[in-house]
């Protein structure tokens, strides 16, 4: 069934692939980013995604909102953007929220290989993962119908169509790298899957 989908961070990376796949599936898509974009068939909204009031028109009437904003290890945009998205959705009565987080957040940290957990995270990813931690807390406390996916290392390889979901506590499904295309496909397919509501999944190819 065609849906109205708003993608926050839809101009590049996973978000751009979500937009592309949603259009191909016949959905109506609104893409939000600072710079806008030029993709045909998409309503492009160029706003500061940390401004809840500015986001209201972009999420109004959406069946689902997907947040895929990124950042560097020294930036923390995700918490601010997610807070604004939640406020805008609540004001507009929009319920379904899907968020791309990261492997290493929450209880998935314990399943990381030793070198990643003890060396890479403290030295390189500490600030980025702290941002994701706060982002996930906001989502879990939002009162919305939310789903969080936690991919590992993202690649630009083609979609495989084979993605494993691990429980929030980790397990085999948490290890390895995964293509952005597979993450985009999973986010879209999860919109209408009620079993994913209120869940944070670690994912891998």
VENGIMO-V109069 format. One record per pair of residues at least 12 apart in sequence whose ideal C-beta (glycine too) atoms are under 8 Angstrom apart, sorted by the first residue. I is the first residue (numbers start at 1). J is the second residue. D is the distance in Angstrom with one decimal. If there is no record, write none. Layout:
I:J:D, I:J:D
This chain:
1:192:7.8, 2:25:7.9, 2:26:4.9, 2:27:5.5, 2:28:6.8, 3:27:5.0, 3:28:7.3, 3:63:4.0, 3:64:6.4, 3:191:6.8, 3:192:8.0, 4:27:7.2, 4:28:4.8, 4:30:7.5, 4:61:5.6, 4:62:5.1, 4:63:5.1, 4:64:8.0, 5:18:7.9, 5:22:5.1, 5:27:5.1, 5:28:7.1, 5:29:5.4, 5:30:7.3, 5:62:6.5, 5:63:6.6, 5:64:5.3, 5:65:7.7, 5:66:6.6, 5:188:7.9, 5:191:7.4, 6:29:7.7, 6:30:4.5, 6:31:7.9, 6:32:6.5, 6:58:5.6, 6:59:5.1, 6:62:4.4, 6:64:7.5, 6:65:4.7, 6:66:7.2, 7:19:5.4, 7:22:7.4, 7:29:6.6, 7:30:7.2, 7:31:5.2, 7:32:6.8, 7:65:7.9, 7:66:5.0, 7:68:6.6, 8:32:4.9, 8:49:5.6, 8:55:7.8, 8:65:6.6, 8:66:6.9, 8:67:4.6, 8:68:6.9, 8:69:6.0, 8:81:6.4, 8:85:5.8, 9:32:7.2, 9:33:6.3, 9:49:7.4, 9:67:6.6, 9:68:4.3, 9:69:3.9, 9:70:6.8, 9:81:7.7, 10:29:7.6, 10:30:8.0, 10:31:3.2, 10:32:6.2, 10:33:6.0, 10:37:7.1, 10:42:7.5, 10:68:7.3, 11:31:6.5, 11:33:3.8, 11:35:6.1, 11:36:7.2, 11:37:4.6, 12:33:7.7, 13:68:6.6, 13:70:5.8, 13:154:7.7, 13:180:6.1, 14:68:4.6, 14:100:5.8, 14:154:7.1, 14:180:4.5, 14:183:5.2, 14:184:5.3, 14:187:7.6, 15:31:7.4, 15:33:7.7, 15:66:7.5, 15:68:3.7, 15:69:7.6, 15:184:8.0, 16:37:7.9, 16:39:7.7, 17:180:5.5, 17:181:5.5, 17:183:7.9, 17:184:3.7, 18:66:5.7, 18:68:6.4, 18:184:4.5, 18:187:5.8, 18:188:6.3, 19:31:5.2, 19:39:6.2, 19:42:5.9, 20:39:7.5, 20:184:7.7, 21:184:5.5, 21:185:6.1, 21:188:5.6, 22:188:6.1, 23:39:7.7, 23:41:5.4, 23:42:6.7, 25:188:7.0, 28:43:7.8, 29:41:7.4, 29:42:5.0, 29:43:7.0, 30:42:7.2, 30:43:4.4, 30:45:6.1, 30:58:5.5, 30:59:8.0, 30:62:7.2, 31:43:7.1, 31:44:5.5, 31:45:6.9, 32:45:4.7, 32:47:6.4, 32:49:5.8, 32:55:6.9, 32:58:5.0, 33:45:7.8, 33:46:6.6, 33:49:7.5, 34:46:6.4, 34:47:7.6, 34:48:6.7, 34:49:7.3, 45:57:7.5, 45:58:4.6, 49:69:6.7, 49:81:4.6, 49:84:6.3, 49:85:7.2, 50:77:7.5, 50:80:4.3, 50:81:5.6, 50:83:7.8, 50:84:5.0, 51:84:6.1, 52:83:7.6, 52:84:4.1, 52:85:7.7, 52:87:3.8, 52:88:4.8, 52:91:7.4, 53:88:7.6, 55:84:5.7, 55:85:6.2, 55:87:8.0, 55:88:3.8, 56:88:4.8, 56:91:5.8, 56:92:5.7, 58:88:7.5, 59:85:7.2, 59:88:5.0, 59:89:5.4, 59:92:5.4, 59:94:5.2, 60:92:4.9, 60:94:7.6, 61:92:7.7, 61:94:7.8, 62:89:7.9, 62:92:7.9, 62:94:5.1, 62:96:7.9, 63:96:6.3, 63:191:7.3, 64:96:4.0, 64:97:7.4, 64:98:6.4, 64:191:4.6, 65:85:6.2, 65:89:5.9, 65:94:6.2, 65:96:6.9, 65:97:5.4, 65:98:7.4, 66:97:8.0, 66:98:4.7, 66:99:7.7, 66:100:7.8, 66:187:5.5, 66:188:7.9, 66:191:7.9, 67:81:6.8, 67:82:6.0, 67:85:5.8, 67:97:7.2, 67:98:7.2, 67:99:4.6, 67:100:6.7, 68:100:4.6, 68:187:7.6, 69:81:4.9, 69:82:7.9, 71:128:6.7, 71:131:7.1, 72:128:7.4, 73:124:5.8, 73:125:5.9, 73:126:8.0, 73:127:5.9, 73:128:4.8, 74:127:6.3, 75:127:8.0, 75:128:7.7, 75:131:7.7, 76:127:6.5, 76:128:7.7, 76:130:7.5, 76:131:4.0, 77:131:7.5, 78:131:4.9, 78:132:6.1, 78:134:7.9, 78:135:4.4, 79:131:5.5, 79:134:4.4, 79:135:5.1, 79:138:6.7, 82:99:6.7, 82:135:4.7, 82:138:5.2, 82:139:6.4, 83:138:5.6, 85:97:7.3, 86:138:6.2, 86:139:7.4, 86:142:4.7, 86:144:6.8, 89:144:6.3, 90:142:7.6, 90:143:7.6, 90:144:7.5, 95:144:5.7, 95:145:4.8, 96:144:7.3, 96:145:5.0, 96:146:8.0, 96:191:6.3, 97:139:6.7, 97:142:6.9, 97:144:4.7, 97:145:6.8, 97:146:4.5, 97:147:7.5, 98:146:7.2, 98:147:4.9, 98:148:7.8, 98:149:7.4, 98:187:5.2, 98:190:6.0, 98:191:6.5, 99:135:6.9, 99:136:7.5, 99:139:5.5, 99:146:6.9, 99:147:7.3, 99:148:5.0, 99:149:7.5, 100:148:8.0, 100:149:5.8, 100:151:7.0, 100:183:6.5, 100:187:6.8, 101:132:4.8, 101:135:6.5, 101:136:5.6, 101:148:5.1, 101:149:6.8, 101:150:4.9, 101:200:7.1, 102:128:7.3, 102:129:6.4, 102:132:4.9, 102:150:5.7, 102:151:6.9, 103:150:4.9, 103:151:6.2, 103:152:4.2, 103:153:8.0, 103:174:5.9, 103:202:5.6, 103:203:8.0, 103:204:8.0, 104:116:7.3, 104:117:7.8, 104:121:6.0, 104:125:6.6, 104:129:5.2, 104:132:7.9, 104:150:7.7, 105:129:5.8, 105:132:4.6, 105:133:5.6, 105:136:5.9, 105:150:5.8, 105:200:7.8, 106:133:6.9, 106:136:6.3, 106:150:7.7, 106:168:6.4, 106:200:6.3, 107:168:5.8, 107:169:5.0, 107:170:6.7, 108:150:5.5, 108:166:7.8, 108:168:6.8, 108:169:7.6, 108:170:5.0, 108:174:5.6, 108:200:8.0, 108:202:4.7, 109:121:7.3, 109:129:7.8, 110:169:7.8, 110:170:6.4, 111:166:7.9, 111:169:7.5, 111:170:2.9, 111:171:6.7, 111:174:4.6, 111:175:7.4, 111:202:7.3, 112:174:7.8, 113:175:7.5, 136:148:5.8, 136:200:6.5, 140:200:7.9, 145:197:4.9, 145:198:7.7, 146:197:6.9, 146:198:6.7, 147:190:5.2, 147:196:4.4, 147:197:6.2, 147:198:7.7, 147:199:6.0, 147:200:7.9, 147:201:7.5, 148:199:7.3, 148:200:4.0, 148:201:7.0, 149:183:6.6, 149:186:6.1, 149:187:6.4, 149:190:7.4, 149:200:7.8, 149:201:5.4, 149:203:5.5, 150:174:7.7, 150:200:6.3, 150:201:6.5, 150:202:4.6, 150:203:6.6, 151:178:4.9, 151:183:5.0, 151:203:5.3, 151:204:7.6, 152:174:7.1, 152:175:7.0, 152:176:5.8, 152:177:5.6, 152:178:5.9, 152:202:7.8, 152:203:7.7, 152:204:5.7, 153:176:7.7, 153:177:4.0, 153:178:7.3, 154:177:7.3, 154:178:6.6, 154:179:7.3, 154:180:5.2, 154:183:7.0, 155:177:5.4, 155:178:7.0, 155:179:5.0, 155:180:7.0, 156:179:6.9, 156:180:6.4, 157:179:4.2, 157:181:7.2, 158:179:6.7, 158:181:6.0, 159:179:6.0, 159:181:3.6, 159:182:5.0, 159:184:7.8, 159:185:5.7, 160:179:6.8, 160:182:5.9, 160:205:5.7, 161:182:7.5, 161:185:7.4, 162:182:7.8, 162:205:6.5, 163:178:6.9, 163:182:5.0, 163:183:7.9, 163:185:7.5, 163:186:5.3, 163:203:5.7, 163:204:7.4, 163:205:6.4, 164:203:6.6, 164:204:5.4, 164:205:7.3, 165:201:4.7, 165:202:7.7, 165:203:5.8, 166:201:6.5, 166:202:4.2, 166:203:7.0, 166:204:7.3, 167:201:7.5, 167:202:7.7, 168:199:6.9, 168:200:4.6, 168:201:6.9, 168:202:7.1, 170:202:5.9, 171:202:7.7, 173:202:5.9, 173:203:6.6, 173:204:5.5, 174:202:3.9, 174:203:7.9, 174:204:6.2, 175:204:5.8, 176:204:4.3, 176:205:6.0, 177:204:7.5, 177:205:6.9, 178:203:6.1, 178:204:5.5, 178:205:4.8, 179:205:7.0, 182:203:7.9, 182:205:6.2, 183:203:7.0, 186:203:6.4
